[in-house]
């Protein structure tokens, strides 16, 4: 019997009641729950179907009705109808919403694959992965991809592989085949499993032209299994090149910072205080006499300030050295930025050498360095004046003598006038 | 002291922003050295992650166990000899 469905209603018994009509006539019908469950699509008002069943009489009303065992939709096949209906339903649920789509990891740790071990797809995927990212770690969950029960198996496989530690992307698919062969990927269980997968999914079913429900739900649709493998990892050498470029830019920016450090050091050395202090202290060295307590303190203070500044600069250089060592470990890994690094090392060593000689010069300026060479400073007992003339003392006076290490208090026993070099 | 690195993507993104900062800004010495060290750390992380993955194919069986895949699945005939 052929006609259009209307007044479709599923009672809480699970049976479907409906009216089947054409332009001229109509008849009531029922499809029992057991038969209804076997339909791939959901009967709806307005749908034209070919109904198979038998006629019976509905006793309470004395009406004829047909008890249907099966509907076959007219025009579109049952499959297409099921596809459209499921697609519509899942769309309404928001399962295909672009905002649900997750980004794939740039560099997956482990790549999950759900497919049959017998097909060409699994080999295609492995081959392409090996070519692009040879040390890729692949985890395969075999599943039958066609035939009775395939959909459920695929769904379970997706659920299982999404929970494997380290798997951060899953490819689900199979090679080309007839629409019947691919049908499992149009089943709701598979769609639900994809939507529920904790990590991003890529569908890769059949050929470019085959579109399945799985393609709409997956985070990304690949036209073929090989294409899925292309998509899932960037070429390793490309990623490597990108990191290398960043590392080089990192180094050259650090080098330019080093240039500025160098300039600052030059500026410090060019300061007038530098040469001036040097000359002044030389003079004072000649007559070590003017070494008063105040002056000594003043010079020590200024020396210390300078030494502090140099220590700070040197510390900065030391840190740079440490960081540079880290950098060169990486550089060895790359063997790419070697020339560049040599430049950095050379410049740093030059800079350090200059710092060293500056510090040495500062040290030679210290009046105390004169004492180091064996000179001593002689003071009056109060330590308020440096003695330059023996005639200014008397026998029996006490004087103090400052040595490089420590001080001596002495009594004057004899006075000889004239130049010290005469004796 | 050193913030942990979330993942590869995050590391690349941070490295990019560090390089930009070092190239653009005239940062104080100490800050730029710190950024540099962090950058070196990140680039090492990225490189090691690239090499990290173990060349391996495993089969997840019905009981949820991981087993090595049959050798014939992983054939090298078409592999690019230059890729490591």
Interface residues (C-beta under 8 A of the other chain):
Chain A: X105 X106 X107 X109 X110 X117 X122 X123 X126 X127 X130 X131 X132 X133 X134 X135 X136 X137 X138 X139 X140 X141 X142 X160 X161 X164 X236 X237 X239 X240 X242 X243 X246 X247 X249 X250 X253 X254 X257 X261 X316 X319 X320 X322 X323 X326 X327 X329 X330 X333 X334
Chain B: X7 X8 X9 X12 X15 X16 X18 X19 X22 X23 X29 X30 X32 X33 X36 X37 X39 X40 X41 X43 X44 X46 X47 X49 X50 X51 X52 X53 X54 X55 X56 X57 X58 X59 X60 X64 X66 X69 X73 X74 X75 X76 X78 X79 X80 X82 X83 X84
